[in-house]
Amino acid sequence: MNVLLIFTDQQQRFSLGCMGNPNVQTPTLDALARRGVLFRRCYSNDPVCGPFRGTLMTGQYSSRCGVIDNAYPLPDNAVTLARAFNAGGHQTCFIGKWHLGGNGNRPIAKSLQGGFQRFRGYQCYNGFRDHIVFTDGREYVKHYRGHRTDIATDLAIEHIGEMSRDARPWLLTLAYQAPHYPVQPAEKYAEMYAGRKIVRRPNTRQVDPFTRTWNPPSAWPPDDDPDYRRYGNDLDEYLRLYYAMCTQVDANVARLLETLDELGLTDNTVVIYTSDHGDMQGSHGLTNKGYPHEESAGIPLIARVPGSPGGRVSDALVSGIDIMPTLLDLTGLGACDTVDGASFAPLLRGEAQDLTGPIFSERNKWCMVCQGDWKLAADRNDDHTLTPTLLTNLRDDPYELDNRVNTPDAAAEQTRLLTTLQDWNRTVWPPARPTVWRDC
């Protein structure tokens, strides 16, 4: 069984048509959801770019694998997703944004590539329309002309074609940079959203959505920056361009699925679509990511498994660390005893499976637990105690407008969840290895 694992960057869970968003057009992903399983409650275990990649590639919490911030490398000799599939006889390939061991467009040493046999990536370069660079396992760097999303897809299609000529199955992981800021869709997608009325989430407050970038560096002062001139202090325009990038990704996913059809691989390929973290987009007056709120910690997840019942919508609690053991299960490669996550393959196969939590997420200074309808987030203190900061029942309060921390009517739930969160936090924090990183 082949695996096509696609994940985007900074794509909010709610930025799909199949999730009820009236602003965005994602016909390919909506159709994929109808043929597979749409998860409405998937979470990033650390809602920042690099740390999520650490959790995805190891199946471990970021505190356990040590990738607690952007540009940190994977631990040496870790049992990674690629190495597990290599050991099982698969071909392995990575395309796109890596962000594990450095920043920018510089070459990525073979030792930093997590064991992927084929590699065409870059560390972190936020421009989408120029300076498009990908490096391979020999540290050869090639420049491309076009849009970063389209070029990444071109490379993925090329490698799918090459690997399909080998009798061995394959794992291809495609990491899009889109729709991460600065929102720079190709012009035809921007035109689709020009002037469109935006329906905001009910918890949205007015914010300036512009964020400076360092790779490449934004012009300063911001009035000199072309991205700021496009959407600075204009949240609706930011959202139009953001959704345009989501639609561009959707069109490129269509190209990938068409390639599987053309090569006769559809009935032998698991397809997973997710993201590393969300985007606050003004919800609760916040921007970007790194928060325990649904708009940041919640991520999209669609899974299509050949031979399994499709057309299902699930509220099962799953998270990024569960993807590696799930893929190993689906492909018959067996369990991996180094992972913290658990396989949700039984659910995908149509079997009964209790997935009500708890699941955990963290950022350096906070941690979070979801169990059933409840979520509790807490600050981490220097003495290793936790201070609750957010308690909500997501069934009754999906926009997290009613914070019930320290309220008498929710005291029992707070005590129960805080005990669960404290027990987990003691097992992972502080990180097991020094918080240092090597440059590439």
N, C-alpha and C positions, 0 to 999 in steps of 0.2 A: 504494500500500500504506500503510495506517495503522499507527501504532505506539502501543501502550499499554505504557509503561515504569513499573513499580511498584517502589519500593524502600522498605524499612522502616528502622528505626533501632535499632541495637544487637541485631540478630537473629543469634544464633549459627548458623553453618552447620548444626549438628547438631540444631537445634530444629524439625525437620520429621519427620513420620511416615515420609516416603519416604527419609529419611536413617537410618532404623532407630532413631529415638528412641522408647522405649516409654512415655514420660511424656506426650506431646503428641498432640492430635487436630488434624490439618490435612487433612481429606478433600478439600477443593477443590484445594489445592496438590499433593497426592498424585496426584489425577486429572489435573491439568495436566501433571505430570511424565510420566505415562503417555502423554499425547498429544503430548509434546514431547521435549526433551532435558534430563535432570537432570545437572548438572555437580557432581562431588564434590570438585573441587580448584580452586575459584575463590577469588581473594584480593582483599582491599582493598589498594590501593597506599599508603594511609596510614590506618590504622584508628582514625580520630577523625571526628566528625560533619562539621565544616566542611571539613577537608582532603579527605575523600572526595568531597564535593560539588564541590570544585574540580577534582578529577581526572575525575569523571564528566562535568562540563559542558564540559571542554576537551579531554579525551582525553590530557592531559599529566600527568606526575608532579607532585606537589604542590610539589616544589622548583623545577620548571620554570615552573609557572603562578603560583607565589608564594603560594598559599593553604596556608600551613604551620601554621595554627592556627585555632581556632574564631573566627568573626566577621570573618575577613579577606575582602575582596571579591574577585570575579573581576577579573583585569587589564582595564584599559580597552581596548575595541575587540578583545577576544579573539575568535577564531573559536570560538564556543560551539556546543554541540549545537543550541540553538534557532536561532541565526543560520544554521547550515549548512542546517537544514531549511527555514527561511524562504526562503533563496536558491533552494532546490529547488522552491518553490511549495507547500509544506505550510503548513497552519495549525498554530500551536504554542500549547501551554497548559501551565502549571505550577500544581499544586495542592499545598499542604502546607508542611512545614518547609523553609525556605530556608537560613538560617544562613550567609549570605554577605554580610557587610557590617554586621553588628550582632547584637544580642541582644534578647530580650524581644518584646513585642507591638506595638512601635511601627510606624508606616507604613514601607514599603520603597519608596524612591524608584525611579522608572522606570529610572534609570541603573544601578541595582544588580541589575536583574532578568534579566540575561543574554540579553536579546533576545527573551524570550517575548512573543508577541502578546497572549495572555490570561494573567492572573496572579491567583491567589487564594492568598496564602501568609502566613506569619509568620516571624520570624527564629528565635527559639528560646524557647519557653515550655513548661516541662515538665509543667504540670498537664494532666490529661486530662478533668476533669469540670466545670471552671468556667473563667471568663476565656477562653472560646474565641473567638479573634479571627482574622479573615482580612482581608487588605488587597488591594485591586486595583491596577491600573496607574495609577489616578488618585489613589492614596494614600487612597482612601476606606476606612475601617475599619468592619467590621460585626461585631457580637457575635452569637454563636449559643448556643443552649441545647442541651445533649446531651453526647455523648461525642465527643472530638476525632477518633477513628478513624471513627466513623459519619458525622460531618459532612464530613470530607474526602472520603469516598466519595460522599455526597450531591452535593457540588460537582462531583466528577469526572463523575458520571452526568449532571448538568445540562449540563456543557460538551460531553461526548460527543454528547449529543442535539442541542445547538445546532450543533456543527461538522459533524455528519452531514447537516445540511440544505444544506450547501455542497458543491459538486461536487469541491472540492479535498480531497486526503487530509490527514490530520492526525497530529501527534505530541502525545500527552498524557503528561506526566510527573507521577506521583502519589507524593509523598514522605510516607509515614506517620511519625508520631513514635513509635508503638508498635513494639516492646515496651520501649523505653527506660525507665529508672527515672524517677520513682517508679512502680512497677508498679501501675496503677490501672485494671484492666479494668472493663467494665460488669458490674453485679451478676450477671446471669444467667450470664456466663462464669466469674466467680469461683466461683459455686455449683457449676459443673461439676467443679471441681478441689478442692473443699473436702474436706480430710482425706485426699486421695489419697496413697498411698505413692509416694515419689520414688526412682527408681533413679539414683544419681549416676554421673558418669563416673569411671573408675578412678583418674584423677590428681587427684581432688578432695580438698582439705583443708578443715577447718572454718574458716570466715571469717564476719565480720559483713558481710552484703551491702548494708547501708544506705549510701547516698551522699546527701549534702546536695545540694540544688538552690539555685540563686541566682535563677532566673526560673521560678516564684516562689520567694522565699527560704524555706528550711525553718525551722521553729521551732527555737530553741536555748535550753537544752540539748536533746539529742535526745529525752529522755523526754517532752518537751512536743509532739513532732511526731507527728501521726496516722499518717503513713506508717511512722515508726520503730516505733510501737506495734503496727502490723500485722505487720511482718516483721523488725524490728531483731534482730540476733543469731539469726535463724532462717532459715538458708539454704533449708531445704526449703519453708518458706512463701513465701519470695521466689520460688522456682522454680515453685511452684503458680500464683502470680499472674502470673509471667512467661509461663508456658505458656498461661494463660487469655487473656492479651493476644495471643499468637500465634494462638490459636483464633479470637479476635474478628477479627483481621486476615484470617484465612482465610475467615470468613463474609462479610466485606466484599469480598474478591476474588471470591467467588461472585456477589455482586450485580453486580459489574462485568462478569463474563463473561456473566451472564444478560442484561445490557443489550446487549452485543455481539450475542448471539443474537437478541434481540427486534428489534434494528434491522437485522438481516441483514448484520452487519459481521464476523462471526467468520471467514469465509473470505477476508477481505481485511485482517486485522489481525494484525501481529506482537505477541506478548505476551512481555514479559521481566519476570521477578521476581527481585529480588536485595535486598541490604541494604548499608548503609555500612560496617559492621564488626560484630564479634561481641561476646561478653560472657564474661569469664573464669569467673564463677560459682564461684569457689573452686578452679578448676583451678590446680595449682602454687601454691596458697595466695594467689592473686591475685583481684582484683575488677575489674570494668569493662573498659576497652579500652586501646588504645595499646601493645600488646605484639606481638611477632612470633609468639607461639604460635598454634596452629591455632584455638583457641577465640576468639581476638581478631582475628587477621588473616584467618582463613578466613571466607568469606561464602557464603550460599546463592545459587544461580543456576539458574533454570529458564527455558527458552526454547521457545516454541511458534511455529512458522513455517508459515503456510498452504502446503499442497502439499508439505511436506517430511516425511520419514519420522519417526514418533514412537516412543515407547516405548523410547528409548535412554538408557543411563546412561554418562556419559563421565568419564574421569579426565584429560582434557586439561587442561593448565595454562593458565588464562586469568585475567584480572584486570579491575578496573574501567575502566582506560584503554582496554581493547579494546571496550567496549560502544559507544562513539560510532562508531568506524570500522565496526563490525559492522552497526549500524543503517543507516548510510549505504550500505553495500554491499547489504544486503537490500532496500532501497527504491530501488536503482538511482540514487542521487544521486552516486555516485562517491567516490573517495578524497579525503582532506583532508590536505595536506602539513604541517599544523601539529601533528598528533597524534603522540604517542609510542607509542600502542597499535597493535595490528594486528587486522584483521578475522578473526573465526572463523566468518564466514558460510558458507564452504565446508563446514565440518563440519556446520553446521545444515542445509544442503541435502542432506546425505548423501554428500558427496564425501570422499575421502581427504585428510587434512590433518595434518601433523606438528606437534603442539602439546605438546612435551615441555619447553619452557622455553628459556632462562631467563625467569622473571618476577621482578619486584622489588617490594618494599614498603619503606616507610620511616616513621619518626617522627623528629623533629628530632635526637635523640641516637643513633639506631640506624638500620641498614638491613639488608635481608634479601634473599637470592636463593633461589629454588626451581628446581631443574633435575632432571628425572627424579624419582627417589624421594628425592632429597636436599634438605635445607634447611640453609642457613648464615645465622646472624644475627651482626652485629658492631656494636660501639659505634663511633661516630664520634669521633675525637680532634681536639683543637684544631689539630694539625699536619697534618690531612687524611688521616692514616693510619687504619686500621681495626683494632680488636681483636676477634677472634672470641669470641663468648659462647655460642653454641648451634649444635651440629652434630648432625643426626639423620637417620636413614634412615626416612622415614615409612611405607614398606611394612613394615619390621620393627618399628617403634616408633611406632605411630600416636598414642600418648598422650604422646610426647616425654619419656619417663621415663629414657632413657639418653642423656645428653649426652656426645657423643664428641669434643668440642673437645680438641685437643692429645693425642689418644690415638694411639699408633703405628699401630694397624690401620686408622685412618681418615685418616692423614696425607695420602695422595695426594688423596683427595676434598676435604679441607680446603684444600689448596694450589690445586687446580683451581677450586673455588668462590670462594675468597678473591680469586684473580686476576680472575675474572669480576665479582665484586662491586666490587672496587677500580676496575676500568676503568669500570664504570657510574657509580659514585659520583663520579668525577672529572668526569663530564659534567653532573651535576645539582647538586652541592653545592660551595660554599654557594649559596643561592637567587639567581636572576638579578636579582631586583628587591628594593628595600628591604622589610624586614619591618615594614611599617606598614599600618594599615587606617583606612578612613574610616568614621565613624559614618553611620547612615542618617538 
